Amino acid sequence: MIGLLLGTASSAALLLLIFAPLERVFPARPQQAALRRELWIDASFFLGQYLVFSAVAVATLATVDHALAGVWPPALRAWSMGLPLWGQVVLALVLGDLLTYWFHRACHSWGPLWRFHAVHHSAEELDWVAAHREHPLDGIVTQMCVNLPGIALGLPFAALGGLAAFRGLWAILIHANVRLPLGPLGIVLGAPELHHWHHARVERMRHNFANLAPYLDLIFGTYHRPSGPETYPLGLTQPWPRRYLAQLVRPFRRG
């Protein structure tokens, strides 16, 4: 337990060192305070994710992998493992992005999924801590979508871990209070302003579902790159609880 607490504290310190300077030097919303109104709620989500739910997600992935071990065609893994490592990584990345894009899009289209995903969209101010505001069931299914292609293709554990770390850091960056245009790389890697728009206060946003790969939004017609400063309101159009435990329970209630 001590090791878990120390690891969580180390992760928080490292993320603070990376993202606090970025948010200060390149702010998307300069008027937003660092010690904002609902920081404590997002800190609770951060602690819940690192201390409890990340372990549940890993255990769930291991269970699913074991259950499907006899289902994956052996020829698939043999073919994949015959590729160079970079080829396996690119293939797993592309397939994981595709699966995650359609799951994310379904979360905005289908009521039962939206109730859980709405927790993430309830944040009315975005920064690197707000990236962790996510219902654990929503987060676990998202992690399955992200990682299953790599598992099915037999990607080495170290490569899977590296991809997970990269995706995690990028997910935090696109929620951070940062305006950091990426130029030509913006087609391959989602810029923060794209995902900030995804959190605009409208009824079930229909744009920018690809957190990592905006070319998928271009292909499927859901890409939108807003211009000008970020002055639009964020959050949900419907009333939502403002406490941590109430947000975890809210998706199980109808209406």
C-alpha positions in Angstrom: 0.0 0.0 0.0 2.9 2.4 0.8 4.4 1.6 -2.6 1.1 2.5 -4.3 0.8 5.7 -2.4 4.3 6.7 -3.2 3.8 5.8 -6.9 0.6 7.9 -7.0 2.4 10.9 -5.3 5.3 10.5 -7.8 3.0 10.5 -10.8 1.2 13.6 -9.5 4.5 15.4 -9.0 5.8 14.5 -12.4 2.6 15.5 -14.2 2.6 18.8 -12.2 6.2 19.5 -13.3 5.3 18.8 -16.9 1.9 20.5 -17.3 1.9 23.4 -14.8 4.5 25.3 -16.7 2.8 24.6 -20.1 -0.5 25.9 -18.8 1.2 29.0 -17.5 3.2 29.8 -20.6 0.7 28.7 -23.3 -2.8 29.1 -21.7 -5.9 28.4 -23.7 -7.9 30.4 -21.2 -5.6 32.8 -19.4 -8.4 33.9 -17.0 -8.8 30.4 -15.6 -7.3 30.1 -12.1 -4.9 27.3 -11.3 -6.8 26.7 -8.0 -10.2 26.5 -9.7 -13.5 25.9 -8.1 -13.8 22.1 -8.8 -10.2 21.2 -8.6 -10.9 19.0 -5.5 -13.4 16.9 -7.4 -10.9 16.2 -10.2 -8.2 15.5 -7.6 -10.6 12.8 -6.2 -11.0 11.3 -9.6 -7.2 11.3 -10.0 -6.7 9.5 -6.7 -9.5 7.0 -7.5 -8.0 6.2 -10.8 -4.5 5.8 -9.6 -5.2 4.0 -6.3 -8.1 1.8 -7.3 -9.5 1.8 -10.9 -6.2 1.5 -12.9 -5.6 -1.9 -11.1 -9.1 -2.9 -11.9 -8.6 -2.0 -15.6 -5.4 -4.0 -15.8 -7.1 -7.0 -14.1 -10.0 -6.8 -16.5 -7.7 -6.7 -19.6 -5.8 -9.7 -18.3 -9.1 -11.6 -17.7 -10.4 -10.7 -21.2 -7.1 -11.7 -22.8 -7.2 -15.0 -21.0 -10.8 -15.6 -22.0 -10.2 -14.9 -25.6 -6.9 -16.7 -25.8 -8.5 -19.6 -27.7 -10.5 -17.3 -29.9 -7.7 -15.2 -31.5 -6.7 -17.0 -34.8 -3.2 -18.3 -34.3 -2.3 -17.2 -37.8 -3.1 -13.6 -36.8 -0.5 -13.6 -34.1 2.0 -15.5 -36.2 1.6 -13.0 -39.0 1.8 -10.0 -36.6 4.8 -11.3 -34.7 6.6 -11.7 -38.1 6.4 -8.0 -38.6 9.2 -5.7 -37.3 8.4 -4.2 -33.9 7.6 -0.8 -35.4 5.1 -2.4 -37.7 3.4 -4.1 -34.8 3.3 -0.9 -32.9 1.8 1.2 -35.8 -0.8 -1.5 -36.5 -1.8 -1.8 -32.9 -2.0 2.0 -32.6 -4.1 2.5 -35.7 -6.5 -0.4 -34.8 -6.8 0.8 -31.2 -7.5 4.4 -32.4 -10.2 3.1 -34.8 -11.9 1.0 -32.1 -11.7 3.8 -29.6 -13.1 6.4 -32.1 -16.3 4.4 -32.7 -16.8 3.6 -29.0 -16.4 7.2 -28.1 -18.8 8.2 -30.9 -21.3 5.6 -29.6 -21.0 7.1 -26.1 -22.4 10.3 -27.5 -25.2 8.6 -29.5 -26.6 5.9 -27.2 -28.2 6.9 -24.0 -27.0 4.1 -21.7 -23.4 4.8 -22.7 -23.8 8.6 -22.5 -25.0 8.4 -18.9 -21.5 7.1 -17.9 -19.6 9.3 -20.4 -21.4 12.4 -19.2 -19.3 12.3 -16.0 -16.3 13.2 -18.1 -18.1 16.0 -19.9 -19.4 17.5 -16.6 -16.2 19.4 -16.1 -16.8 23.1 -16.6 -13.1 24.0 -16.6 -10.4 22.0 -18.2 -6.8 21.4 -17.1 -4.4 18.5 -16.7 -6.2 17.3 -13.5 -9.7 17.5 -15.2 -8.4 14.9 -17.7 -8.9 12.3 -14.9 -12.6 13.1 -14.4 -14.0 9.8 -15.9 -16.4 7.2 -14.6 -14.4 4.0 -14.0 -16.7 1.9 -16.1 -16.3 4.3 -19.0 -12.6 4.3 -18.5 -12.3 0.5 -18.3 -14.2 -0.1 -21.6 -12.1 2.7 -23.2 -8.9 1.0 -22.1 -10.2 -2.3 -23.5 -10.8 -0.6 -26.9 -7.4 1.0 -26.8 -5.4 -2.2 -25.9 -7.3 -5.2 -27.3 -5.8 -4.8 -30.8 -2.3 -4.8 -29.4 -3.1 -7.8 -27.2 -4.6 -9.7 -30.1 -1.6 -9.0 -32.3 0.8 -10.3 -29.6 2.5 -7.0 -29.0 5.3 -7.4 -26.4 4.4 -6.2 -22.9 7.0 -3.5 -22.9 5.6 -2.1 -26.2 2.1 -2.2 -24.8 3.2 -0.4 -21.7 5.0 2.2 -23.7 1.9 2.8 -25.9 -0.2 3.1 -22.8 2.1 5.7 -21.2 2.2 7.7 -24.4 -1.6 7.7 -24.9 -2.0 8.6 -21.2 0.2 11.6 -21.5 -1.4 12.7 -24.7 -4.9 12.4 -23.1 -3.8 14.7 -20.3 -2.3 17.2 -22.8 -5.4 17.5 -24.8 -7.4 18.3 -21.7 -4.8 20.7 -20.3 -5.4 24.5 -20.3 -3.0 24.8 -23.1 -3.2 26.4 -26.6 -0.5 24.6 -28.5 -1.1 24.3 -32.3 0.9 21.4 -33.8 1.1 22.6 -37.4 1.3 19.7 -39.9 1.4 17.2 -37.0 -2.1 18.2 -36.2 -3.5 15.7 -38.7 -1.7 12.8 -36.9 -1.9 13.9 -33.3 -4.9 15.7 -31.8 -4.2 19.2 -30.7 -5.7 20.5 -27.4 -8.0 23.0 -29.1 -9.7 20.2 -31.0 -10.6 18.3 -27.8 -11.4 21.4 -25.9 -14.1 22.1 -28.5 -15.3 18.5 -27.9 -16.1 19.6 -24.4 -18.1 22.7 -25.4 -21.5 23.0 -23.7 -23.8 21.7 -26.4 -26.2 18.8 -26.4 -24.1 15.7 -27.0 -21.2 17.0 -29.0 -20.9 15.5 -32.6 -17.3 16.5 -33.3 -13.7 15.5 -32.6 -14.1 12.0 -31.2 -10.6 10.9 -31.9 -8.4 11.9 -29.0 -5.1 10.8 -30.6 -5.8 10.5 -34.3 -7.8 13.5 -35.8 -7.5 12.0 -39.3 -10.3 9.6 -38.3 -12.5 12.6 -37.7 -11.6 13.9 -41.1 -12.4 10.5 -42.7 -15.7 10.1 -41.0 -16.9 13.7 -41.2 -16.7 14.7 -37.6 -13.7 17.0 -37.7 -14.1 20.6 -36.5 -11.3 23.0 -35.8 -12.6 26.2 -34.2 -10.9 29.5 -34.8 -10.3 32.3 -32.4 -9.9 32.4 -28.6 -11.6 29.7 -26.4 -14.4 31.7 -24.9 -17.2 29.2 -25.3 -18.7 27.6 -22.1 -17.7 24.0 -21.2 -19.7 21.2 -19.5 -23.2 19.7 -19.8 -26.5 21.2 -20.7 -28.3 19.2 -18.2 -28.1 19.4 -14.3 -25.4 17.2 -12.9 -24.1 16.4 -9.4 -21.0 18.4 -8.3 -19.6 15.8 -5.8 -17.3 12.9 -6.5 -19.3 10.0 -5.1 -22.6 11.5 -6.4 -21.0 11.5 -9.9 -20.1 7.8 -9.6 -23.6 6.9 -8.7 -25.5 9.3 -11.0 -25.2 7.1 -14.2 -27.1 4.3 -12.6 -30.1 6.5 -12.1 -32.5 7.0 -15.0 -33.7 10.5 -16.0 
